[in-house]
Amino acid sequence: MDPSEIREKIRRFRILVIGRANAGKTTILQRVCNTRDNPVIYNGAGKKIDAAVLTASRERGEHDIENEMVFQSNPGFVFHDSCGFEAGGESEFDKVKAFIARRSKEARLTNQLHAIWYCIPMDEASRSFTEGEKKFFSQCDTGSIPVMVLFTKFDALYDVSYAELKSKGASMEEAEELAPKHAEESFANGPQLKFFNNVRWPPKCHVCLPNMDKDDADCGSLIERTAGILDSEVLQQLFVSTQQTNLELCMKYAVER
């Protein structure tokens, strides 16, 4: 099926974004949709929610996972936001499980959930997994919906590597140049990835995302790996044709077809 026909039939690619507060979720979604603007929020019935009403709900600690986040720069993506499990505890976890189960049973492909991005920040205060995150990967069966872990704020580990390199005698210039590679190598053998070897429902893959707050931030690896974990060729074509940040990926899948 031609990508334009797929978009016309399915209309939108739907992603659930999970992550604790300050995990950098909105920033990443803005990069994916190539915008600095905030999303427009719609309720489950498709009605736009007034910003003041939304703010008041958040201040009361209320959150509706059924709400749809849409960026005007790329309305082909629909995002659902879970505020993570540290805020709502057992209740929020149960809501997420029920939402995933309900969406997986939707008859129409356009209403189904197509992918899950689980954001885990790597800044100093939160490098270890929370109990909620451990619970999700141990108890939440997402069925055919693929899960990818996004290690956000990964550049925080560059500072750690810089200090380690300096302590071993590297100059300031050498440490600054080598820090990113050193951080990636240390992370590859670190506790975060080893954790997934011992859970019942590990993610399909992960991606490390540094400096997403910068104007020249590159989310190409996120886009490419998301396309790679989609088992359905129809969804793969929908995702690739919807994203607007990676032209090379569009060309790659066009050639492979």
QUIGI-V594209 format. One record per residue. N is the residue number from 0. PHI is phi in radians with two decimals (999 if undefined). OMEGA is omega as a letter, one per 40 degrees, with the letter a starting at -180 (* if undefined). Layout:
BEGIN
N & PHI & OMEGA
N & PHI & OMEGA
END
This chain:
BEGIN
0 & 999 & i
1 & -1.18 & a
2 & -0.94 & i
3 & -1.17 & i
4 & -1.20 & i
5 & -1.10 & i
6 & -1.09 & a
7 & -1.19 & a
8 & -1.43 & a
9 & -1.66 & i
10 & 1.34 & a
11 & -2.45 & i
12 & -1.70 & a
13 & -1.91 & a
14 & -2.22 & i
15 & -1.62 & i
16 & -1.92 & a
17 & -1.97 & i
18 & 2.91 & i
19 & -1.13 & i
20 & -1.05 & i
21 & 1.13 & i
22 & -1.50 & i
23 & 1.47 & a
24 & -1.10 & a
25 & -1.09 & i
26 & -1.04 & a
27 & -1.16 & i
28 & -1.12 & i
29 & -1.11 & i
30 & -1.15 & a
31 & -1.05 & a
32 & -1.68 & i
33 & 0.97 & a
34 & -2.65 & i
35 & -1.88 & a
36 & -1.33 & i
37 & -1.39 & a
38 & -1.32 & i
39 & -1.57 & a
40 & -1.90 & i
41 & -2.09 & i
42 & -1.41 & a
43 & -1.08 & i
44 & -1.59 & i
45 & 1.53 & a
46 & -1.62 & a
47 & -1.12 & a
48 & -1.71 & i
49 & -1.11 & a
50 & -1.01 & a
51 & -1.14 & i
52 & -1.13 & a
53 & -1.12 & i
54 & -1.08 & i
55 & -1.08 & i
56 & -1.13 & i
57 & -1.13 & i
58 & -1.12 & i
59 & -1.49 & a
60 & 1.41 & a
61 & -1.61 & a
62 & -2.67 & a
63 & -2.07 & a
64 & -1.16 & i
65 & -1.28 & i
66 & -1.03 & a
67 & -1.88 & i
68 & -1.72 & a
69 & -2.31 & i
70 & -1.63 & a
71 & -1.08 & i
72 & -1.21 & i
73 & -2.68 & a
74 & -1.24 & i
75 & -1.29 & i
76 & -1.77 & i
77 & -2.13 & a
78 & -2.01 & i
79 & -1.93 & a
80 & -1.96 & i
81 & -1.85 & a
82 & -1.37 & a
83 & 1.51 & a
84 & -1.81 & a
85 & -1.29 & a
86 & -1.45 & a
87 & -1.76 & i
88 & 1.03 & a
89 & -1.04 & a
90 & -1.07 & a
91 & -1.15 & i
92 & -1.07 & i
93 & -1.11 & i
94 & -1.10 & a
95 & -1.14 & i
96 & -1.03 & a
97 & -1.16 & i
98 & -1.11 & i
99 & -1.09 & a
100 & -1.10 & a
101 & -1.15 & a
102 & -1.17 & a
103 & -1.22 & a
104 & -1.71 & i
105 & -1.05 & a
106 & -1.23 & a
107 & -1.57 & a
108 & -1.04 & a
109 & -1.15 & a
110 & -1.64 & i
111 & -1.33 & i
112 & -1.53 & a
113 & -1.79 & i
114 & -2.82 & i
115 & -2.20 & i
116 & -1.87 & i
117 & -1.83 & a
118 & -1.62 & i
119 & -2.22 & a
120 & -1.34 & a
121 & -1.89 & i
122 & -1.27 & a
123 & -0.98 & a
124 & -1.25 & a
125 & -2.55 & a
126 & -1.37 & i
127 & -1.52 & a
128 & -1.27 & i
129 & -1.39 & i
130 & -1.09 & i
131 & -1.12 & i
132 & -1.18 & i
133 & -1.07 & a
134 & -1.16 & a
135 & -1.03 & a
136 & -1.36 & i
137 & -1.69 & a
138 & -2.19 & a
139 & -1.78 & i
140 & -1.49 & a
141 & -1.61 & i
142 & 1.10 & a
143 & -1.50 & a
144 & -1.44 & a
145 & -1.29 & i
146 & -1.97 & i
147 & -2.19 & i
148 & -1.60 & i
149 & -1.88 & i
150 & -1.46 & a
151 & -1.51 & a
152 & 0.92 & a
153 & -1.14 & i
154 & -1.13 & i
155 & -1.08 & i
156 & -1.29 & i
157 & -1.10 & i
158 & -1.14 & i
159 & -1.12 & i
160 & -1.14 & i
161 & -1.03 & a
162 & -1.13 & i
163 & -1.13 & i
164 & -1.14 & i
165 & -1.10 & a
166 & -1.18 & i
167 & -1.67 & i
168 & 1.79 & i
169 & -1.25 & i
170 & -1.28 & i
171 & -1.03 & a
172 & -1.15 & a
173 & -1.13 & a
174 & -1.09 & a
175 & -1.16 & a
176 & -1.26 & a
177 & -1.55 & a
178 & -0.98 & a
179 & -1.02 & a
180 & -1.15 & i
181 & -1.08 & i
182 & -1.12 & a
183 & -1.12 & a
184 & -1.18 & i
185 & -1.16 & a
186 & -1.13 & a
187 & -1.05 & i
188 & -1.92 & a
189 & -1.60 & a
190 & -1.20 & a
191 & -1.09 & a
192 & -1.30 & i
193 & -1.12 & i
194 & -0.98 & a
195 & -1.27 & i
196 & -1.33 & a
197 & -2.11 & i
198 & -2.00 & a
199 & -1.29 & a
200 & -2.14 & a
201 & -1.23 & i
202 & -1.22 & i
203 & -1.14 & i
204 & -2.89 & i
205 & -2.42 & i
206 & -2.52 & i
207 & -1.77 & a
208 & -2.14 & i
209 & -1.62 & i
210 & 0.95 & i
211 & -1.23 & i
212 & -1.49 & a
213 & -1.47 & a
214 & -1.09 & a
215 & -1.74 & a
216 & -1.01 & a
217 & -1.97 & i
218 & -1.86 & a
219 & -1.01 & a
220 & -1.16 & i
221 & -1.12 & a
222 & -1.12 & a
223 & -1.14 & a
224 & -1.28 & i
225 & -1.12 & i
226 & -1.05 & a
227 & -1.24 & a
228 & -1.66 & i
229 & -1.46 & a
230 & -1.34 & a
231 & -1.50 & i
232 & -1.13 & i
233 & -1.11 & i
234 & -1.17 & i
235 & -1.06 & i
236 & -1.15 & i
237 & -1.09 & a
238 & -1.12 & a
239 & -1.11 & a
240 & -1.35 & i
241 & -1.41 & a
242 & -1.16 & a
243 & -2.14 & a
244 & -1.82 & a
245 & -2.30 & a
246 & -1.13 & i
247 & -1.06 & i
248 & -1.16 & i
249 & -1.02 & a
250 & -1.15 & a
251 & -1.04 & a
252 & -1.26 & i
253 & -1.16 & i
254 & -1.21 & a
255 & -1.14 & i
256 & -1.28 & *
END
